[in-house]
C-alpha cells in the first residue's frame, strides 16, 4: 500500500499541540483593518482551537498529525 499524503495547505494552516489539539489562526486579521476597532483587532490576534464540528475533516487532511511536532 502507498503511504497517505498530508494535505499541504492544511499542514500550513494548522498546528498540533503536544496534547493533540489542533490550533488555527483567527480569521479577519489580514486586510481591511482600518475600519475595525483596536479591541476587535486585538481579540483576533493569536490562535484558537478548531471547533469540534470541523475536527474530523481536518484530522483526515493531517493523517500524521501525531508526528508533526
C-alpha positions as CSV (number, residue, x, y, z in Angstrom):
1,X,0.0,0.0,0.0
2,X,1.3,3.5,-0.7
3,X,1.6,6.0,2.1
4,X,-1.1,8.5,2.7
5,X,-0.3,12.1,1.7
6,X,-0.7,15.1,4.0
7,X,-2.8,17.9,2.6
8,X,-0.1,20.6,2.3
9,X,-2.4,23.6,2.6
10,X,-3.9,22.1,5.8
11,X,-0.4,21.4,7.2
12,X,0.5,25.1,6.7
13,X,-2.7,26.4,8.3
14,X,-3.0,24.3,11.4
15,X,-0.6,23.5,14.2
16,X,-0.9,20.5,16.6
17,X,-0.2,21.0,20.3
18,X,1.6,18.5,22.5
19,X,-1.8,17.3,23.9
20,X,-3.1,16.7,20.4
21,X,-5.4,19.8,20.0
22,X,-5.4,21.4,16.5
23,X,-5.0,25.2,16.6
24,X,-5.8,27.8,13.9
25,X,-5.4,31.5,13.3
26,X,-8.4,33.7,13.8
27,X,-10.0,34.9,10.5
28,X,-10.3,38.6,9.6
29,X,-6.9,39.9,10.5
30,X,-5.1,40.1,7.1
31,X,-6.5,43.2,5.4
32,X,-9.3,45.9,5.5
33,X,-8.1,46.7,9.0
34,X,-8.6,50.5,9.0
35,X,-12.4,50.3,9.8
36,X,-12.0,47.6,12.5
37,X,-11.7,48.7,16.1
38,X,-8.4,48.2,18.0
39,X,-10.1,45.9,20.5
40,X,-11.5,43.8,17.7
41,X,-8.1,43.5,16.1
42,X,-6.5,42.6,19.4
43,X,-9.1,39.9,20.0
44,X,-8.3,38.4,16.6
45,X,-4.6,38.1,17.5
46,X,-3.2,34.7,18.4
47,X,-4.5,31.2,17.8
48,X,-7.8,29.4,18.8
49,X,-8.8,25.8,18.9
50,X,-10.5,24.3,15.9
51,X,-14.3,23.7,16.6
52,X,-15.5,20.2,17.2
53,X,-17.7,20.1,14.1
54,X,-14.6,20.6,11.8
55,X,-12.2,18.4,13.8
56,X,-12.7,15.1,11.9
57,X,-12.5,16.8,8.5
58,X,-9.2,18.4,9.4
59,X,-7.9,15.3,11.0
60,X,-8.5,13.5,7.7
61,X,-6.3,16.0,6.0
62,X,-3.5,15.6,8.5
63,X,-3.0,11.8,8.8
64,X,0.3,12.0,10.5
65,X,-0.6,14.7,13.0
66,X,0.8,12.7,15.9
67,X,4.3,13.1,14.5
68,X,4.0,16.7,13.3
69,X,5.7,18.1,16.5
